[in-house]
């Protein structure tokens, strides 16, 4: 829904380091060209074990009947007195964007702190892409056919791509 301008408690992640790299070095705005890029990496099973305070919960949720996710439903949030901690989850890949981007998610509850601001950031790492290396990575990703068209396979992007070839 974020792609369509609707705020959400879901944070998009990718299971592909190349997709993550694409987003770290590409920005439609020129305002960030001189800023370093960043790739955040996450061990989803570790996040879930920490958030649920249950070492046996080292699983990625969303693969079936996940009672752990019920408290995050909008209809259930009002019944929770204390905010729940973020969880990692998968979703049905029934959308071309999610399929191409190999999308997975973290879901937040009432506390919308960034994952890097939580007390236990053990399952989270940050990889910095220096701003002067962004053009090199973009060229390499283009050679691998990782482009706006391949990650956002809508007709408008196909038309933009065709126009760029003329």
Buried (B, 14 or more C-beta within 10 A) or exposed (E): EEEEEEEEBBBBBBEBEBBBBBBBBBEEEEEEEEEEBEBBEBBBBBBBBBBBEEEEBBBBBBEEEBEBBEBBEEEEBEEEEEBBBBBBBBEEBEEEBBEBBBBBBBBBBEEEEEBEEBEEBEBBEEEEBEBEEBEEBBEEBEEEEBBBBBBBBEEEBEEEEEEEEE
